Amino acid sequence: MRLDVRDKATRELLGEVPVAHEEETGKAVGRAREAFLAWREVPVVERSRLFFRYADALERRREELALSVSRENGKTLPDARAEVRRGIEAVEFACGMPSLMMGDALADVARGIDSISVRYPLGVCIGITPFNFPAMIALWMFPIAIAAGNTFVLKPSPQTPLTSELLFEIANECAFPSGVLGVVHGGAETARALIEHPEVAAVSFVGSSSAARTVQELAVRARKRVQALGGAKNYLIVMPDAVDASTCEAVIGSAFGGAGQRCLAGSVVVAVGDAGDRLGPMLVDAASKLQLGHGAQEGVEMGPVVSDEALMRIDGYVQRAVAAGASRVILSGASAASEVEGRRAEGLAGYFMSPVIFDHVDPTSELARDEVFGPVLAIVRAGSLDEAITIANGSRYGNASSIFTRSGAAARSFASRIEVGMAGINVGIAAPMAFFPFGGVKDSIFGDLRCHGKDAIAFYTHQRVVISRWP
């Protein structure tokens, strides 16, 4: 059985990949386990040199990678280039493994006794990645794991698997030892076979919260180490002193970049005081001017969503909000199925949906609380910063949140009280660099350690404490 991969903007067939069933999955893990026995003995400085070569190779082919991301995911080429750049930064972080894996030492912890802690690799690690960042999230995982001395099997999303094949091809050109990195394809059945394989030591996952919860349960039951990053509902608090063009631009980019299919997408604006009255019309005007089209074409500002299923799911939220009598519905060019058909008549054959903005949204409604994962923005009104923070903290998710303000006091209060893993001040997307950890709280993460940064070093290694006495 093979999976067809289509251009999300044209529905053109880009290629196909084989589905790995339990037997093929087991063979991939077996190759990784055999490779681990030799790879763990390779000095860390030599492992790091491999990733210096890999980072350089990725840099040389970054435009090819960005085009692959744009075609199979649908995002614009500038957005895809930024994704590849952030992925390469994670590889550059992995190049520092000789320092990152250093342990601790203390002489004379007792009379004549010294103690040290040393980090060792775990074994075979697996990564299960989502469709929305086919290059970046894979590069968050396997370079750090492999540089730390593990081997790795990657299972990308069946909707965007071709970029992972390109990453694998580049790794082979950099002379990665056989079996150190493997790629298998498939859906939930393939993922489960990987998670439950007895020779897999650790599981990294990024996806929806329901899937992340299932991954954690399966991994814990199989006694694996697990980090499973789930969904999000990210709130952007706008204070009255920050209603200006730069805030509008940041909100539009956060809400509609990647067609709203980012785990850091700002999908709810909490407008404080009269900020909503002034900001709402600015957002509608800006959203109505966004140019939809094939992401690789010049001037396109928003591409399609990932599939017909996603299109219908997102439009279902819009239709239910309208049917429920949502106050002051503002459709930026409209967005229901009829609008999609209208845009197709203009030559867009892919999974396109126009930006949608609702104002005066009830903060307890599904529109304000569910992860819609599409180009839909809800504006909620709040009378004060305290009320805005309370609204945001009422979410079951806790991935990221940002505040827009010119007040240091408001920003400080927000940063100390908001219940998220990543907090932004006057930035639409609170995305940390690779040397800081990425991840949220509450239903946005299942597991203790986050992606990249020092958390990733802790996740992909175990510490051994040696207590020695030489009489």
BELHU-V978947 format. One record per residue. N is the residue number from 1. RES is the residue in three letters. OMEGA is omega in degrees with one decimal (none if undefined). Layout:
BEGIN
n=N res=RES omega=OMEGA
n=N res=RES omega=OMEGA
END
This chain:
BEGIN
n=1 res=MET omega=-179.4
n=2 res=ARG omega=179.3
n=3 res=LEU omega=173.2
n=4 res=ASP omega=177.5
n=5 res=VAL omega=-174.3
n=6 res=ARG omega=170.9
n=7 res=ASP omega=-172.9
n=8 res=LYS omega=-179.3
n=9 res=ALA omega=-175.9
n=10 res=THR omega=-174.0
n=11 res=ARG omega=177.1
n=12 res=GLU omega=177.3
n=13 res=LEU omega=179.9
n=14 res=LEU omega=-177.1
n=15 res=GLY omega=178.0
n=16 res=GLU omega=179.4
n=17 res=VAL omega=-179.6
n=18 res=PRO omega=175.2
n=19 res=VAL omega=178.2
n=20 res=ALA omega=174.8
n=21 res=HIS omega=-169.5
n=22 res=GLU omega=-178.4
n=23 res=GLU omega=179.7
n=24 res=GLU omega=177.9
n=25 res=THR omega=178.3
n=26 res=GLY omega=178.7
n=27 res=LYS omega=179.0
n=28 res=ALA omega=177.4
n=29 res=VAL omega=178.5
n=30 res=GLY omega=177.2
n=31 res=ARG omega=179.5
n=32 res=ALA omega=179.3
n=33 res=ARG omega=179.0
n=34 res=GLU omega=179.6
n=35 res=ALA omega=-178.1
n=36 res=PHE omega=-176.1
n=37 res=LEU omega=176.8
n=38 res=ALA omega=-174.8
n=39 res=TRP omega=-178.2
n=40 res=ARG omega=178.8
n=41 res=GLU omega=179.3
n=42 res=VAL omega=-179.5
n=43 res=PRO omega=-175.2
n=44 res=VAL omega=178.6
n=45 res=VAL omega=177.8
n=46 res=GLU omega=176.2
n=47 res=ARG omega=179.7
n=48 res=SER omega=179.1
n=49 res=ARG omega=177.7
n=50 res=LEU omega=-177.9
n=51 res=PHE omega=168.1
n=52 res=PHE omega=177.7
n=53 res=ARG omega=-177.8
n=54 res=TYR omega=177.9
n=55 res=ALA omega=179.4
n=56 res=ASP omega=179.2
n=57 res=ALA omega=176.7
n=58 res=LEU omega=179.2
n=59 res=GLU omega=-179.4
n=60 res=ARG omega=-175.2
n=61 res=ARG omega=-174.1
n=62 res=ARG omega=179.1
n=63 res=GLU omega=175.9
n=64 res=GLU omega=177.4
n=65 res=LEU omega=-179.9
n=66 res=ALA omega=178.6
n=67 res=LEU omega=176.7
n=68 res=SER omega=178.4
n=69 res=VAL omega=-177.0
n=70 res=SER omega=-175.1
n=71 res=ARG omega=-175.3
n=72 res=GLU omega=177.5
n=73 res=ASN omega=-179.9
n=74 res=GLY omega=-176.9
n=75 res=LYS omega=-178.8
n=76 res=THR omega=-178.7
n=77 res=LEU omega=175.2
n=78 res=PRO omega=177.5
n=79 res=ASP omega=178.9
n=80 res=ALA omega=177.4
n=81 res=ARG omega=178.4
n=82 res=ALA omega=176.8
n=83 res=GLU omega=-179.9
n=84 res=VAL omega=178.1
n=85 res=ARG omega=-179.7
n=86 res=ARG omega=176.0
n=87 res=GLY omega=178.4
n=88 res=ILE omega=177.2
n=89 res=GLU omega=176.4
n=90 res=ALA omega=175.7
n=91 res=VAL omega=177.4
n=92 res=GLU omega=175.0
n=93 res=PHE omega=179.9
n=94 res=ALA omega=178.3
n=95 res=CYS omega=178.8
n=96 res=GLY omega=-174.6
n=97 res=MET omega=177.5
n=98 res=PRO omega=175.9
n=99 res=SER omega=-174.8
n=100 res=LEU omega=-177.6
n=101 res=MET omega=-178.3
n=102 res=MET omega=178.0
n=103 res=GLY omega=-179.3
n=104 res=ASP omega=177.9
n=105 res=ALA omega=176.1
n=106 res=LEU omega=177.8
n=107 res=ALA omega=174.1
n=108 res=ASP omega=173.1
n=109 res=VAL omega=168.9
n=110 res=ALA omega=-176.0
n=111 res=ARG omega=178.1
n=112 res=GLY omega=-176.3
n=113 res=ILE omega=177.1
n=114 res=ASP omega=179.6
n=115 res=SER omega=175.8
n=116 res=ILE omega=170.0
n=117 res=SER omega=-175.6
n=118 res=VAL omega=177.8
n=119 res=ARG omega=178.2
n=120 res=TYR omega=176.1
n=121 res=PRO omega=-175.7
n=122 res=LEU omega=-174.1
n=123 res=GLY omega=178.7
n=124 res=VAL omega=176.6
n=125 res=CYS omega=176.8
n=126 res=ILE omega=176.7
n=127 res=GLY omega=178.1
n=128 res=ILE omega=-168.6
n=129 res=THR omega=-177.3
n=130 res=PRO omega=-177.1
n=131 res=PHE omega=-164.9
n=132 res=ASN omega=175.3
n=133 res=PHE omega=-172.5
n=134 res=PRO omega=176.6
n=135 res=ALA omega=-169.0
n=136 res=MET omega=-173.2
n=137 res=ILE omega=173.2
n=138 res=ALA omega=179.8
n=139 res=LEU omega=169.8
n=140 res=TRP omega=-168.5
n=141 res=MET omega=-165.5
n=142 res=PHE omega=177.9
n=143 res=PRO omega=-179.6
n=144 res=ILE omega=-179.9
n=145 res=ALA omega=-176.5
n=146 res=ILE omega=177.9
n=147 res=ALA omega=177.9
n=148 res=ALA omega=175.3
n=149 res=GLY omega=177.1
n=150 res=ASN omega=165.2
n=151 res=THR omega=-166.5
n=152 res=PHE omega=171.3
n=153 res=VAL omega=-177.4
n=154 res=LEU omega=171.7
n=155 res=LYS omega=179.9
n=156 res=PRO omega=175.4
n=157 res=SER omega=176.4
n=158 res=PRO omega=178.8
n=159 res=GLN omega=-178.7
n=160 res=THR omega=-175.5
n=161 res=PRO omega=-170.2
n=162 res=LEU omega=178.4
n=163 res=THR omega=176.8
n=164 res=SER omega=176.3
n=165 res=GLU omega=178.3
n=166 res=LEU omega=175.7
n=167 res=LEU omega=179.2
n=168 res=PHE omega=178.2
n=169 res=GLU omega=179.6
n=170 res=ILE omega=177.2
n=171 res=ALA omega=178.9
n=172 res=ASN omega=177.6
n=173 res=GLU omega=177.5
n=174 res=CYS omega=176.1
n=175 res=ALA omega=168.6
n=176 res=PHE omega=178.0
n=177 res=PRO omega=-179.4
n=178 res=SER omega=176.8
n=179 res=GLY omega=-178.8
n=180 res=VAL omega=175.3
n=181 res=LEU omega=175.6
n=182 res=GLY omega=177.6
n=183 res=VAL omega=174.2
n=184 res=VAL omega=-175.3
n=185 res=HIS omega=177.9
n=186 res=GLY omega=-178.7
n=187 res=GLY omega=-174.6
n=188 res=ALA omega=-179.2
n=189 res=GLU omega=178.7
n=190 res=THR omega=179.0
n=191 res=ALA omega=-178.9
n=192 res=ARG omega=178.9
n=193 res=ALA omega=177.8
n=194 res=LEU omega=-176.8
n=195 res=ILE omega=-174.2
n=196 res=GLU omega=-179.2
n=197 res=HIS omega=-174.1
n=198 res=PRO omega=-177.9
n=199 res=GLU omega=174.3
n=200 res=VAL omega=-176.1
n=201 res=ALA omega=-173.6
n=202 res=ALA omega=-176.6
n=203 res=VAL omega=172.1
n=204 res=SER omega=-175.3
n=205 res=PHE omega=168.9
n=206 res=VAL omega=-179.5
n=207 res=GLY omega=179.5
n=208 res=SER omega=-179.7
n=209 res=SER omega=179.2
n=210 res=SER omega=177.4
n=211 res=ALA omega=179.6
n=212 res=ALA omega=178.4
n=213 res=ARG omega=178.4
n=214 res=THR omega=178.4
n=215 res=VAL omega=179.4
n=216 res=GLN omega=-179.0
n=217 res=GLU omega=178.6
n=218 res=LEU omega=-177.1
n=219 res=ALA omega=179.8
n=220 res=VAL omega=178.6
n=221 res=ARG omega=179.1
n=222 res=ALA omega=176.0
n=223 res=ARG omega=175.9
n=224 res=LYS omega=166.5
n=225 res=ARG omega=-174.3
n=226 res=VAL omega=165.9
n=227 res=GLN omega=-176.4
n=228 res=ALA omega=179.9
n=229 res=LEU omega=-174.1
n=230 res=GLY omega=-172.3
n=231 res=GLY omega=-174.1
n=232 res=ALA omega=166.7
n=233 res=LYS omega=-168.6
n=234 res=ASN omega=-176.3
n=235 res=TYR omega=175.6
n=236 res=LEU omega=-179.5
n=237 res=ILE omega=-179.4
n=238 res=VAL omega=178.1
n=239 res=MET omega=-178.2
n=240 res=PRO omega=-177.8
n=241 res=ASP omega=-175.2
n=242 res=ALA omega=178.2
n=243 res=VAL omega=179.4
n=244 res=ASP omega=-175.1
n=245 res=ALA omega=-178.4
n=246 res=SER omega=176.1
n=247 res=THR omega=178.2
n=248 res=CYS omega=179.5
n=249 res=GLU omega=-179.8
n=250 res=ALA omega=-180.0
n=251 res=VAL omega=179.2
n=252 res=ILE omega=179.2
n=253 res=GLY omega=-179.4
n=254 res=SER omega=-175.1
n=255 res=ALA omega=-169.6
n=256 res=PHE omega=172.7
n=257 res=GLY omega=-176.7
n=258 res=GLY omega=-177.3
n=259 res=ALA omega=178.5
n=260 res=GLY omega=-175.8
n=261 res=GLN omega=176.3
n=262 res=ARG omega=175.7
n=263 res=CYS omega=175.7
n=264 res=LEU omega=179.8
n=265 res=ALA omega=174.8
n=266 res=GLY omega=-173.2
n=267 res=SER omega=176.1
n=268 res=VAL omega=170.3
n=269 res=VAL omega=173.0
n=270 res=VAL omega=-176.2
n=271 res=ALA omega=-176.2
n=272 res=VAL omega=178.2
n=273 res=GLY omega=-179.0
n=274 res=ASP omega=-178.4
n=275 res=ALA omega=-177.7
n=276 res=GLY omega=-179.6
n=277 res=ASP omega=-178.6
n=278 res=ARG omega=-176.0
n=279 res=LEU omega=-176.5
n=280 res=GLY omega=179.5
n=281 res=PRO omega=178.1
n=282 res=MET omega=-179.3
n=283 res=LEU omega=-179.8
n=284 res=VAL omega=179.8
n=285 res=ASP omega=-179.0
n=286 res=ALA omega=-178.4
n=287 res=ALA omega=-178.4
n=288 res=SER omega=-178.7
n=289 res=LYS omega=180.0
n=290 res=LEU omega=-179.0
n=291 res=GLN omega=176.7
n=292 res=LEU omega=176.9
n=293 res=GLY omega=178.3
n=294 res=HIS omega=-172.7
n=295 res=GLY omega=-177.7
n=296 res=ALA omega=-178.9
n=297 res=GLN omega=-179.5
n=298 res=GLU omega=175.6
n=299 res=GLY omega=178.7
n=300 res=VAL omega=-176.2
n=301 res=GLU omega=176.9
n=302 res=MET omega=179.0
n=303 res=GLY omega=-177.9
n=304 res=PRO omega=166.9
n=305 res=VAL omega=-164.8
n=306 res=VAL omega=-173.8
n=307 res=SER omega=173.5
n=308 res=ASP omega=179.2
n=309 res=GLU omega=178.0
n=310 res=ALA omega=-179.8
n=311 res=LEU omega=-178.5
n=312 res=MET omega=179.2
n=313 res=ARG omega=-179.0
n=314 res=ILE omega=-179.4
n=315 res=ASP omega=176.0
n=316 res=GLY omega=175.7
n=317 res=TYR omega=-179.5
n=318 res=VAL omega=-177.3
n=319 res=GLN omega=179.5
n=320 res=ARG omega=177.7
n=321 res=ALA omega=178.2
n=322 res=VAL omega=-178.5
n=323 res=ALA omega=179.7
n=324 res=ALA omega=177.5
n=325 res=GLY omega=178.8
n=326 res=ALA omega=-173.8
n=327 res=SER omega=175.1
n=328 res=ARG omega=177.5
n=329 res=VAL omega=176.9
n=330 res=ILE omega=176.4
n=331 res=LEU omega=-178.3
n=332 res=SER omega=-174.1
n=333 res=GLY omega=-172.7
n=334 res=ALA omega=-175.7
n=335 res=SER omega=-177.1
n=336 res=ALA omega=-175.1
n=337 res=ALA omega=179.5
n=338 res=SER omega=178.0
n=339 res=GLU omega=178.3
n=340 res=VAL omega=178.6
n=341 res=GLU omega=178.2
n=342 res=GLY omega=179.5
n=343 res=ARG omega=176.5
n=344 res=ARG omega=178.9
n=345 res=ALA omega=178.2
n=346 res=GLU omega=175.3
n=347 res=GLY omega=178.3
n=348 res=LEU omega=-173.4
n=349 res=ALA omega=-174.1
n=350 res=GLY omega=-173.3
n=351 res=TYR omega=-171.4
n=352 res=PHE omega=175.2
n=353 res=MET omega=-179.9
n=354 res=SER omega=175.0
n=355 res=PRO omega=180.0
n=356 res=VAL omega=177.1
n=357 res=ILE omega=172.8
n=358 res=PHE omega=177.6
n=359 res=ASP omega=179.4
n=360 res=HIS omega=-178.3
n=361 res=VAL omega=175.1
n=362 res=ASP omega=-177.6
n=363 res=PRO omega=178.0
n=364 res=THR omega=-178.1
n=365 res=SER omega=179.7
n=366 res=GLU omega=179.9
n=367 res=LEU omega=-178.2
n=368 res=ALA omega=-172.3
n=369 res=ARG omega=-178.9
n=370 res=ASP omega=173.3
n=371 res=GLU omega=-177.6
n=372 res=VAL omega=178.3
n=373 res=PHE omega=177.4
n=374 res=GLY omega=-173.9
n=375 res=PRO omega=-179.7
n=376 res=VAL omega=-179.0
n=377 res=LEU omega=176.9
n=378 res=ALA omega=175.2
n=379 res=ILE omega=178.8
n=380 res=VAL omega=179.6
n=381 res=ARG omega=177.1
n=382 res=ALA omega=-177.7
n=383 res=GLY omega=-176.2
n=384 res=SER omega=175.4
n=385 res=LEU omega=178.7
n=386 res=ASP omega=-179.8
n=387 res=GLU omega=-180.0
n=388 res=ALA omega=179.0
n=389 res=ILE omega=177.7
n=390 res=THR omega=177.6
n=391 res=ILE omega=-178.9
n=392 res=ALA omega=-178.5
n=393 res=ASN omega=176.5
n=394 res=GLY omega=179.1
n=395 res=SER omega=174.8
n=396 res=ARG omega=176.8
n=397 res=TYR omega=177.7
n=398 res=GLY omega=-177.1
n=399 res=ASN omega=-176.8
n=400 res=ALA omega=175.4
n=401 res=SER omega=179.3
n=402 res=SER omega=172.0
n=403 res=ILE omega=174.0
n=404 res=PHE omega=-175.4
n=405 res=THR omega=172.0
n=406 res=ARG omega=-177.5
n=407 res=SER omega=176.1
n=408 res=GLY omega=179.8
n=409 res=ALA omega=178.3
n=410 res=ALA omega=179.5
n=411 res=ALA omega=-179.4
n=412 res=ARG omega=178.4
n=413 res=SER omega=178.5
n=414 res=PHE omega=-175.4
n=415 res=ALA omega=-177.4
n=416 res=SER omega=-173.3
n=417 res=ARG omega=-176.6
n=418 res=ILE omega=-174.3
n=419 res=GLU omega=179.2
n=420 res=VAL omega=175.9
n=421 res=GLY omega=-176.7
n=422 res=MET omega=-176.5
n=423 res=ALA omega=-179.9
n=424 res=GLY omega=175.3
n=425 res=ILE omega=-177.7
n=426 res=ASN omega=171.4
n=427 res=VAL omega=-177.3
n=428 res=GLY omega=-177.6
n=429 res=ILE omega=-176.5
n=430 res=ALA omega=-177.0
n=431 res=ALA omega=-179.9
n=432 res=PRO omega=173.2
n=433 res=MET omega=-171.9
n=434 res=ALA omega=-179.8
n=435 res=PHE omega=168.6
n=436 res=PHE omega=179.7
n=437 res=PRO omega=177.8
n=438 res=PHE omega=176.9
n=439 res=GLY omega=-175.7
n=440 res=GLY omega=177.6
n=441 res=VAL omega=179.5
n=442 res=LYS omega=-175.2
n=443 res=ASP omega=175.5
n=444 res=SER omega=177.3
n=445 res=ILE omega=176.5
n=446 res=PHE omega=-170.2
n=447 res=GLY omega=-173.3
n=448 res=ASP omega=-171.4
n=449 res=LEU omega=-174.9
n=450 res=ARG omega=177.7
n=451 res=CYS omega=-177.7
n=452 res=HIS omega=-172.5
n=453 res=GLY omega=-178.0
n=454 res=LYS omega=176.7
n=455 res=ASP omega=-179.0
n=456 res=ALA omega=177.3
n=457 res=ILE omega=177.9
n=458 res=ALA omega=-177.2
n=459 res=PHE omega=-173.7
n=460 res=TYR omega=176.5
n=461 res=THR omega=168.9
n=462 res=HIS omega=-178.8
n=463 res=GLN omega=171.9
n=464 res=ARG omega=179.0
n=465 res=VAL omega=-179.7
n=466 res=VAL omega=177.4
n=467 res=ILE omega=-171.6
n=468 res=SER omega=174.8
n=469 res=ARG omega=-178.8
n=470 res=TRP omega=-175.3
n=471 res=PRO omega=none
END
